Amino acid sequence: MKDLLFVKKMHIPIFVAHKPETVTDENWDFKHQQLETLYASKTGNNKLFLLKKLMTFKYKEDSLILDHINDFQGVLDQLSGMGVNFDDEMQGLWLLNTLPDSWKTLRVSLTNSAPGGKVTM
């Protein structure tokens, strides 16, 4: 398992959000750049992975809708950071599409009451 993690360059530890006092700013920035290169690179494969995740994203019954929206927005934010953007209307429609059939009344109400027929986030 260690070999596999090393080959995939996943052996580097994840750093805390705040820089420890013993680490220089230059070293801290370098480590963050390394992490971004490994885990948030703008390769086609990473974009495809996130797009597939977004396309298969579905609300899980009995979970909090706020968590669902946050997770959905998180994937959109990652894609945006890679240069893949969707306009506000597309995001709103896509989010509504992630809801199950039991939410049909809400979906219809929101789409019918949208100003100018344009659903937004």
N, CA, C and O of each residue as an XYZ file, in Angstrom:
484
protein
N       0.825     -1.182      0.000
C       0.000      0.000      0.000
C       0.878      1.258      0.000
O       0.587      2.222     -0.708
N       1.960      1.243      0.802
C       2.854      2.401      0.844
C       3.450      2.662     -0.531
O       3.572      3.814     -0.946
N       3.822      1.601     -1.241
C       4.395      1.760     -2.574
C       3.397      2.400     -3.527
O       3.752      3.286     -4.305
N       2.154      1.954     -3.465
C       1.118      2.507     -4.332
C       0.920      3.992     -4.045
O       0.820      4.797     -4.971
N       0.863      4.355     -2.771
C       0.705      5.763     -2.413
C       1.894      6.586     -2.902
O       1.723      7.711     -3.371
N       3.082      6.031     -2.792
C       4.269      6.749     -3.236
C       4.258      6.945     -4.744
O       4.554      8.035     -5.234
N       3.914      5.887     -5.486
C       3.871      5.969     -6.950
C       2.864      7.024     -7.396
O       3.109      7.756     -8.355
N       1.749      7.100     -6.708
C       0.713      8.070     -7.060
C       0.959      9.427     -6.409
O       0.122     10.326     -6.493
N       2.114      9.569     -5.760
C       2.515     10.810     -5.096
C       1.495     11.246     -4.049
O       1.224     12.435     -3.878
N       0.939     10.262     -3.357
C      -0.037     10.536     -2.311
C       0.558     10.304     -0.927
O      -0.177     10.272      0.061
N       1.847     10.144     -0.842
C       2.509      9.892      0.425
C       2.824     11.171      1.195
O       3.195     11.121      2.368
N       2.677     12.310      0.533
C       2.961     13.591      1.175
C       1.849     13.891      2.174
O       0.672     13.810      1.824
N       2.203     14.236      3.412
C       1.164     14.511      4.412
C       0.387     15.768      4.077
O       0.915     16.687      3.450
N      -0.859     15.806      4.494
C      -1.696     16.991      4.319
C      -1.364     17.969      5.446
O      -1.260     17.573      6.606
N      -1.200     19.228      5.105
C      -0.787     20.229      6.077
C      -1.983     20.912      6.709
O      -3.064     20.984      6.123
N      -1.772     21.404      7.900
C      -2.818     22.133      8.605
C      -3.061     23.465      7.902
O      -2.222     23.931      7.131
N      -4.203     24.068      8.171
C      -4.573     25.311      7.499
C      -3.703     26.486      7.940
O      -3.501     27.422      7.168
N      -3.190     26.453      9.159
C      -2.374     27.555      9.664
C      -0.919     27.130      9.729
O      -0.596     26.019     10.149
N      -0.070     28.013      9.317
C       1.366     27.736      9.278
C       1.918     27.666     10.697
O       1.723     28.585     11.492
N       2.610     26.569     11.010
C       3.273     26.510     12.320
C       4.352     27.583     12.405
O       4.940     27.957     11.391
N       4.607     28.070     13.595
C       5.582     29.146     13.781
C       6.986     28.750     13.359
O       7.794     29.611     13.012
N       7.286     27.461     13.383
C       8.638     26.997     13.073
C       8.903     26.893     11.574
O      10.036     26.622     11.173
N       7.899     27.099     10.745
C       8.043     26.967      9.293
C       8.170     28.348      8.664
O       7.416     29.261      9.000
N       9.113     28.497      7.760
C       9.298     29.785      7.080
C       8.183     29.990      6.058
O       7.590     29.029      5.569
N       7.909     31.243      5.744
C       6.878     31.560      4.755
C       7.216     30.945      3.398
O       6.340     30.438      2.698
N       8.487     30.998      3.040
C       8.916     30.470      1.748
C       8.685     28.958      1.669
O       8.199     28.455      0.656
N       9.029     28.244      2.725
C       8.834     26.793      2.754
C       7.347     26.453      2.751
O       6.919     25.509      2.087
N       6.566     27.229      3.498
C       5.124     27.016      3.580
C       4.476     27.178      2.185
O       3.672     26.346      1.765
N       4.842     28.258      1.483
C       4.300     28.490      0.146
C       4.690     27.369     -0.808
O       3.876     26.923     -1.618
N       5.934     26.915     -0.711
C       6.410     25.838     -1.570
C       5.600     24.560     -1.345
O       5.205     23.900     -2.306
N       5.353     24.209     -0.085
C       4.590     22.994      0.239
C       3.158     23.103     -0.277
O       2.601     22.126     -0.780
N       2.564     24.286     -0.155
C       1.202     24.462     -0.669
C       1.171     24.348     -2.196
O       0.220     23.808     -2.760
N       2.194     24.849     -2.853
C       2.271     24.718     -4.314
C       2.396     23.246     -4.700
O       1.799     22.804     -5.682
N       3.173     22.489     -3.925
C       3.310     21.055     -4.194
C       1.953     20.362     -4.066
O       1.576     19.557     -4.918
N       1.226     20.681     -2.999
C      -0.082     20.066     -2.798
C      -1.045     20.430     -3.921
O      -1.782     19.576     -4.413
N      -1.038     21.688     -4.323
C      -1.912     22.111     -5.410
C      -1.559     21.390     -6.695
O      -2.446     20.980     -7.443
N      -0.275     21.233     -6.955
C       0.165     20.529     -8.158
C      -0.317     19.089     -8.150
O      -0.739     18.558     -9.178
N      -0.250     18.459     -6.979
C      -0.636     17.052     -6.887
C      -2.144     16.836     -6.876
O      -2.648     15.917     -7.522
N      -2.859     17.679     -6.145
C      -4.263     17.388     -5.898
C      -5.245     18.328     -6.573
O      -6.438     18.027     -6.608
N      -4.804     19.431     -7.100
C      -5.724     20.370     -7.736
C      -5.192     20.807     -9.092
O      -5.479     21.909     -9.559
N      -4.420     19.937     -9.714
C      -3.868     20.313    -11.012
C      -4.988     20.396    -12.041
O      -6.031     19.754    -11.916
N      -4.738     21.197    -13.046
C      -5.765     21.483    -14.039
C      -5.689     20.522    -15.221
O      -5.937     20.918    -16.361
N      -5.351     19.275    -14.957
C      -5.264     18.293    -16.034
C      -6.655     17.912    -16.507
O      -7.639     18.037    -15.779
N      -6.709     17.453    -17.728
C      -7.978     17.010    -18.285
C      -8.588     15.885    -17.471
O      -9.808     15.805    -17.334
N      -7.743     15.015    -16.930
C      -8.244     13.890    -16.156
C      -8.934     14.368    -14.877
O      -9.983     13.840    -14.507
N      -8.353     15.364    -14.199
C      -8.974     15.903    -12.988
C     -10.281     16.617    -13.315
O     -11.260     16.491    -12.579
N     -10.300     17.357    -14.404
C     -11.533     18.027    -14.830
C     -12.617     16.999    -15.141
O     -13.774     17.158    -14.752
N     -12.226     15.954    -15.842
C     -13.183     14.899    -16.192
C     -13.716     14.205    -14.950
O     -14.908     13.909    -14.862
N     -12.829     13.942    -13.983
C     -13.246     13.311    -12.731
C     -14.295     14.156    -12.016
O     -15.317     13.630    -11.577
N     -14.051     15.463    -11.894
C     -14.994     16.342    -11.206
C     -16.287     16.511    -11.991
O     -17.366     16.588    -11.403
N     -16.187     16.568    -13.301
C     -17.388     16.686    -14.117
C     -18.259     15.438    -13.968
O     -19.483     15.533    -13.873
N     -17.623     14.279    -13.949
C     -18.375     13.030    -13.759
C     -19.028     13.024    -12.379
O     -20.172     12.598    -12.227
N     -18.293     13.498    -11.379
C     -18.836     13.580    -10.024
C     -20.065     14.483     -9.999
O     -21.063     14.163     -9.353
N     -19.990     15.610    -10.701
C     -21.109     16.538    -10.752
C     -22.295     15.931    -11.502
O     -23.445     16.115    -11.105
N     -22.016     15.220    -12.570
C     -23.093     14.634    -13.379
C     -23.836     13.521    -12.645
O     -25.022     13.301    -12.895
N     -23.162     12.827    -11.755
C     -23.790     11.725    -11.030
C     -24.234     12.141     -9.633
O     -24.702     11.311     -8.854
N     -24.088     13.420     -9.316
C     -24.413     13.938     -7.990
C     -25.913     13.862     -7.754
O     -26.690     14.390     -8.549
N     -26.330     13.216     -6.678
C     -27.751     13.088     -6.331
C     -27.944     13.321     -4.840
O     -27.089     12.978     -4.024
N     -29.069     13.903     -4.507
C     -29.419     14.128     -3.101
C     -29.715     12.790     -2.439
O     -30.414     11.944     -2.997
N     -29.172     12.616     -1.240
C     -29.417     11.394     -0.471
C     -30.557     11.674      0.502
O     -30.457     12.552      1.360
N     -31.634     10.921      0.357
C     -32.796     11.103      1.237
C     -32.358     11.053      2.696
O     -31.436     10.319      3.051
N     -33.011     11.823      3.518
C     -32.753     11.893      4.955
C     -31.430     12.580      5.304
O     -30.984     12.510      6.449
N     -30.808     13.232      4.343
C     -29.623     14.023      4.670
C     -30.023     15.503      4.642
O     -31.083     15.857      4.125
N     -29.192     16.333      5.184
C     -29.504     17.762      5.229
C     -29.351     18.382      3.838
O     -28.347     18.163      3.160
N     -30.342     19.148      3.426
C     -30.278     19.800      2.112
C     -29.128     20.804      2.075
O     -28.529     21.013      1.019
N     -28.813     21.424      3.204
C     -27.697     22.368      3.257
C     -26.371     21.660      2.954
O     -25.525     22.209      2.248
N     -26.188     20.455      3.481
C     -24.981     19.677      3.179
C     -24.923     19.345      1.690
O     -23.859     19.402      1.074
N     -26.065     19.000      1.125
C     -26.143     18.670     -0.299
C     -25.733     19.882     -1.154
O     -24.936     19.760     -2.085
N     -26.288     21.034     -0.822
C     -25.976     22.253     -1.573
C     -24.499     22.610     -1.424
O     -23.848     22.985     -2.398
N     -23.976     22.493     -0.213
C     -22.557     22.795      0.022
C     -21.645     21.855     -0.758
O     -20.651     22.295     -1.337
N     -21.974     20.566     -0.778
C     -21.172     19.599     -1.530
C     -21.227     19.901     -3.027
O     -20.212     19.849     -3.722
N     -22.416     20.212     -3.504
C     -22.603     20.554     -4.917
C     -21.776     21.795     -5.270
O     -21.060     21.807     -6.272
N     -21.880     22.832     -4.441
C     -21.136     24.066     -4.671
C     -19.634     23.815     -4.587
O     -18.861     24.441     -5.313
N     -19.220     22.918     -3.721
C     -17.801     22.584     -3.599
C     -17.225     22.022     -4.883
O     -16.114     22.375     -5.278
N     -17.978     21.144     -5.536
C     -17.521     20.580     -6.809
C     -17.481     21.680     -7.875
O     -16.536     21.753     -8.661
N     -18.504     22.529     -7.897
C     -18.507     23.655     -8.845
C     -17.309     24.569     -8.617
O     -16.688     25.035     -9.573
N     -16.987     24.824     -7.356
C     -15.844     25.685     -7.029
C     -14.530     25.059     -7.494
O     -13.654     25.755     -8.007
N     -14.397     23.748     -7.314
C     -13.184     23.070     -7.775
C     -13.058     23.171     -9.290
O     -11.977     23.449     -9.810
N     -14.161     22.945     -9.994
C     -14.137     23.053    -11.448
C     -13.817     24.481    -11.878
O     -13.050     24.693    -12.816
N     -14.399     25.449    -11.200
C     -14.145     26.847    -11.523
C     -12.661     27.179    -11.348
O     -12.084     27.912    -12.151
N     -12.053     26.636    -10.297
C     -10.637     26.843    -10.065
C      -9.769     26.255    -11.167
O      -8.612     26.642    -11.330
N     -10.329     25.325    -11.916
C      -9.610     24.700    -13.029
C      -9.993     25.331    -14.358
O      -9.551     24.884    -15.416
N     -10.822     26.378    -14.299
C     -11.197     27.074    -15.523
C     -12.457     26.562    -16.191
O     -12.788     26.995    -17.295
N     -13.179     25.633    -15.533
C     -14.432     25.110    -16.082
C     -15.571     25.808    -15.343
O     -15.751     25.615    -14.140
N     -16.335     26.619    -16.070
C     -17.385     27.416    -15.442
C     -18.735     27.174    -16.101
O     -18.827     26.911    -17.300
N     -19.773     27.269    -15.290
C     -21.151     27.179    -15.758
C     -21.860     28.440    -15.298
O     -21.637     28.912    -14.183
N     -22.721     28.992    -16.159
C     -23.412     30.214    -15.749
C     -24.400     29.914    -14.621
O     -24.713     28.756    -14.344
N     -24.879     30.962    -13.986
C     -25.722     30.840    -12.800
C     -26.998     30.049    -13.070
O     -27.434     29.259    -12.233
N     -27.589     30.263    -14.235
C     -28.819     29.534    -14.569
C     -28.546     28.042    -14.690
O     -29.317     27.227    -14.183
N     -27.457     27.678    -15.356
C     -27.112     26.269    -15.501
C     -26.875     25.624    -14.137
O     -27.305     24.496    -13.896
N     -26.192     26.343    -13.249
C     -25.939     25.820    -11.907
C     -27.252     25.575    -11.160
O     -27.425     24.533    -10.528
N     -28.167     26.532    -11.235
C     -29.456     26.394    -10.557
C     -30.265     25.230    -11.095
O     -30.827     24.451    -10.324
N     -30.328     25.109    -12.404
C     -31.061     23.995    -13.012
C     -30.419     22.662    -12.675
O     -31.107     21.681    -12.394
N     -29.092     22.638    -12.705
C     -28.366     21.402    -12.405
C     -28.630     20.967    -10.965
O     -28.857     19.788    -10.692
N     -28.597     21.944    -10.041
C     -28.864     21.621     -8.641
C     -30.272     21.062     -8.475
O     -30.464     20.068     -7.774
N     -31.252     21.685     -9.110
C     -32.626     21.175     -9.026
C     -32.714     19.758     -9.592
O     -33.480     18.933     -9.093
N     -31.951     19.485    -10.607
C     -31.966     18.157    -11.227
C     -31.374     17.080    -10.313
O     -31.632     15.893    -10.512
N     -30.580     17.487     -9.310
C     -29.997     16.507     -8.398
C     -30.996     16.019     -7.356
O     -30.742     15.044     -6.648
N     -32.142     16.706     -7.266
C     -33.145     16.338     -6.273
C     -33.995     15.169     -6.763
O     -34.265     15.067     -7.960
N     -34.419     14.288     -5.862
C     -35.217     13.121     -6.254
C     -36.639     13.505     -6.643
O     -37.062     14.644     -6.446
N     -37.367     12.547     -7.193
C     -38.742     12.784     -7.630
C     -39.650     13.244     -6.493
O     -40.639     13.936     -6.736
N     -39.328     12.870     -5.261
C     -40.150     13.290     -4.125
C     -40.105     14.814     -3.916
O     -40.916     15.362     -3.170
N     -39.168     15.483     -4.566
C     -39.041     16.937     -4.482
C     -39.629     17.629     -5.723
O     -39.363     18.808     -5.958
N     -40.412     16.912     -6.501
C     -40.933     17.441     -7.762
C     -41.728     18.735     -7.561
O     -41.592     19.667     -8.353
N     -42.542     18.802     -6.527
C     -43.358     19.988     -6.274
C     -42.475     21.224     -6.081
O     -42.778     22.291     -6.614
N     -41.400     21.083     -5.332
C     -40.485     22.200     -5.135
C     -39.831     22.601     -6.449
O     -39.738     23.787     -6.765
N     -39.375     21.608     -7.217
C     -38.723     21.906     -8.496
C     -39.673     22.668     -9.421
O     -39.281     23.661    -10.034
N     -40.904     22.211     -9.519
C     -41.880     22.859    -10.397
C     -42.184     24.271     -9.901
O     -42.261     25.208    -10.696
N     -42.355     24.423     -8.591
C     -42.639     25.749     -8.022
C     -41.508     26.733     -8.301
O     -41.750     27.873     -8.696
N     -40.276     26.287     -8.093
C     -39.137     27.180     -8.312
C     -38.965     27.542     -9.779
O     -38.695     28.699    -10.103
N     -39.116     26.579    -10.658
C     -38.925     26.870    -12.080
C     -40.056     27.737    -12.619
O     -39.822     28.596    -13.470
N     -41.278     27.525    -12.138
C     -42.409     28.329    -12.614
C     -42.405     29.746    -12.050
O     -42.929     30.662    -12.684
N     -41.828     29.938    -10.877
C     -41.844     31.264    -10.255
C     -40.552     32.048    -10.506
O     -40.409     33.170    -10.019
N     -39.629     31.480    -11.246
C     -38.363     32.164    -11.516
C     -38.611     33.395    -12.373
O     -39.297     33.302    -13.392
N     -38.067     34.555    -11.984
C     -38.255     35.789    -12.761
C     -37.735     35.627    -14.188
O     -36.577     35.274    -14.414
N     -38.610     35.891    -15.127
C     -38.231     35.775    -16.532
C     -37.957     34.341    -16.948
O     -37.348     34.104    -17.992
N     -38.406     33.370    -16.135
C     -38.181     31.963    -16.440
C     -36.736     31.519    -16.256
O     -36.343     30.455    -16.736
N     -35.940     32.339    -15.556
C     -34.523     32.041    -15.386
C     -34.245     31.649    -13.938
O     -34.266     32.486    -13.036
N     -33.984     30.360    -13.737
C     -33.642     29.839    -12.410
C     -32.187     30.178    -12.128
O     -31.336     30.040    -13.007
N     -31.894     30.620    -10.917
C     -30.511     30.916    -10.543
C     -30.195     30.242     -9.210
O     -31.083     29.788     -8.487
N     -28.916     30.196     -8.918
C     -28.506     29.624     -7.632
C     -28.999     30.503     -6.499
O     -28.759     30.197     -5.331
